[in-house]
Every structure is written in C-alpha cells, then in structure tokens.
Amino acid sequence: MGLLSKKDLKLITDPLADNNPITIQVLGICSALAITAELKASIVMSIAVLFVMGLGNLTISLMRNIIPPKIRIIVQLIVVATLVIIVDLVLKAFAYELSKTLSVFVGLIITNCIIMGRFEAFALANGPIRSFIDGVGNALGYAVILIIVGFFRELLGSGTLLGFKVLGDPIEKTGVYAFGYENNGFMLLAPMALITVGIIIWVQRSRNTSLIEDN
Amino acid sequence: MEHIELFFKSIFIDNMVFATFLGMCSYLAVSKKVSTAVGLGAAVIFVMAITVPLNWLLDQYILQEGALSWLGEEYAAYDLSFLSFIMFIATIATMVQLVEIIVEKFAPELYNSLGIFLPLIAVNCAILGGSLFMQSREIASLDLAFNYGVSSGIGFFLAILTIAAIREKIRYSNIPAPLRGLGITFIITGLMAIGFMSFGGMLTGGDEPETKEETSRVIPSKNNTIEVSKEEASKLANNEKEIIE
C-alpha cells in the first residue's frame, strides 16, 4: 500500500472494523441479510456493491460542485440507478442463475442506505480520489460482514461452502455426518441472518468496549 | 376473496420487515420511540398506497415487453423492462416530493407529524421493494396493486410499532453491555421474525389447492423463502386466471 498516504489508508481500514457500515453505522442492512444464505450470493452481492459504491462516489464527487443542493437526492438516485442497471444486466448475461437467486435485491442496491449515506457524508464534501477510496473502503466493510454471515449460514445450514461439501455427505453419512452431526436447516431461514448479525455485533463490541451504546 | 387473501398475505406472511428484510435501515434507526415509529409507519403506508399502483401502471403500459403496443403496431416489439429500476425510483422520488408539497399545503397538521419522515422515505428500501416485488410477482390488476401497496405498508407499520414498543420497555432490562442498543434489537427482530413465520400456515386452511406448497415452505430447503413465495405468487396468478376463465 505504498501508493496511499496514511490518511487515505485510514479511509479503507476504518470501515473494516471500528466504523463498519453495518454494525456501527447501521446502514445497508436491507439488502445485506436476505441474500446471505449462500456464500456465493454474498460474495457476488459484495462485488456488486463495491462496483456501485466506488464508481458512484467517484461520479458524485466529480459533480459535487454543479449539483444544486435542492435536487441532490434525485441526482444521486439517478447515478446509483444507472450503475445498478449495469450490474443487473451484467449479472443477467453472465450469471443468470445467480441473478435469479438475488432477484429484486440487486435492484435494492439503489436504496441501499450505505450508498446514499456515503454520498451525503463524504462524496459531496471531498475530492474524487479520496471519495473513490472511501467508497471502496465502505464497500469492503459491508463485504466483510456479508461474507462472515454467508460463511456461517452456509456452513452450518447446508454443510457446504461455495457449493462444495466440506463437512462430508449428509446422505451417505461421510465426514462429520458419520458421528451423528446434522445440518441445522434453521440457519437457512431468514430470521437467523438477523441473529447472526446480532452475535457479530456482540463479539465486536465485547472486544472493543468503546463502541458500547449507553442504552 | 383474492383481495382478502393478498391483504393478509402481505401483512403477515410476506411481511416487509420480517420475511424480506426490506426497510431495515429506517426500521432500526427510527424505532427508539413509539410516537416517531407511528409517524414513519403512517408515512410509509401513505406513500406505498400511491407509488405501487402508479408503478404498476408504468410497468403495464410502458416498461413490460410489448407494453407499448397501445401506441401502435410498430412499437409492440419494444421491451423497456431494463429501465424499470430508474423509472421506479424516479417515480418514488418525485411522488415523495409531490406528496410532501401537497400535504404541507392542505394538511399542515398531518405535515407536522409526517413531515420529517417523508424525505427519509425516498430511500426506504421498503418502498422500492414494494414496487419491485409487485413487478416480479406479476400482480394482476390495478386494484390488487393498490391493495398490495396498502397492506405491505401496514405490515411495515405493524413491525416498526411492535419493535418500538419492545425497545421502550427493554431499557429497563439488564442486557449484557455489548449487546445494548443495536445488538439486542437485531436479536429481538430475529425472534419476532421466527414468530411471524408461524403465520405461514394461515393460508393453508380450508380446501385451498395450494396446501402442499405452503407446507413445503416451512420445511427448510435450499431455496430461500423469496423464491418459494415467488412461485406461489405465479401459481396464485394462474389460479386466478383459471377462475376467470
């Protein structure tokens, strides 16, 4: 990372832990939870958000001096919507099955609060390069949580990772299944995503006590 | 009958917050007090009742494949559905602005209670999600779309109201320090979502032909719930067609 100054590096490392968009800033939860039943979907979603956020932050930052403040929300929405359409069409063309799994949640990147939040809080006030780095950093912070949740849900829920049977075969009773282990199908259902994120928050805040809320 | 079915289905079974996680951001951010939660919930119902039917019209007459055929034969082959994201979000953003102006002018009291929440709503995932689900579930007619908008809004209202009430009470409980605030809210929401899953059996009663699908949704399978419910929606649409025929 010799290319980046210390200040810029902080823009990337901060959102990864102490200022994580999901667990600390409470942004972008909507699309984060529904698609994490499989690791693959989480990774693809993270890449999509990374793309939209990096370029979106860059675009908004380039236009920041010519956008009239009164209509900035609509301008921001249009920029994001355009980028999301590109992502959606690329997914449909090269990974049709996956785009079915993600269904409307690709479209919902538009209203992902992380993106709007970073536009408002950072891109409108900072230069293009720093905004781009900030966008990438926050998208990576989002990706970390998504991948952790996706990892545990797929591992515990179906005993696979990215579709590979890492725990053995549940039907032929090989691997850990030979000892009587069963898949916890509950992990695949929607509510467990919330509880998993709750537990991540718990772990994170007990390691870093300065993040604890008063109430 | 299908109206009643859709109404209860969108409130309880496909609840915006608990089944599809839409609108989580504002759900978590604005649920600290019951009064503000009620304000946001009402605003969501209001906006969804307007935007979902409007986007349905857009979808039917402009965006869908062959939707432009009312313009003439030569337009019948156009498929503008790739534009739906941008059209939907533009409609929502402008409608929110418009509603804000109208309400401010004609009902200042309502504006005072809804006012600060209206701009928030433009970026609420529940609103755009409502329109996108309306499109992907192929809601059949305008009045059904209106019904879907209102009932999904009510579902969101119900969710945010209950979590706000719980959060007001939980302040008096002794929660492990790192879980305080956000963490416990996540876990409670998860538990509430499990509770709401039990409503999944609601549509199976009687002599409905779709009993099998409903029970299969309870069994955890690799398909996530959204896919299953989409299948159901298309099956429902087929049933409706049969009934009409």
Interface residues (C-beta under 8 A of the other chain):
Chain A: T23 V26 L27 G28 I29 C30 S31 A32 L33 A34 I35 A37 I73 I74 L77 I78 A81 T82 V84 I85 D88 L89 K100 T101 S103 V104 G107 L108 I110 T111 N112 C113 M116 G157 S158 G185 F186 L188 L189 A190 P191 M192 A193 L194 I195 V197 G198 I199 I201 W202 V203 Q204 R205 S206 T209 L211 I212 E213 D214 N215
Chain B: F18 A19 T20 F21 L22 G23 M24 C25 L28 A29 F82 L83 S84 F85 I86 I89 A90 A93 T94 P119 A122 V123 N124 C125 I127 L128 G129 L132 F133 S136 R171 P176 A177 P178 L179 R180 G181 L182 G183 I184 T185 F186 I187 T189 G190 L191 A193 I194 M197 I219 P220 S221 K222 N224 T225 I226 E227 K230
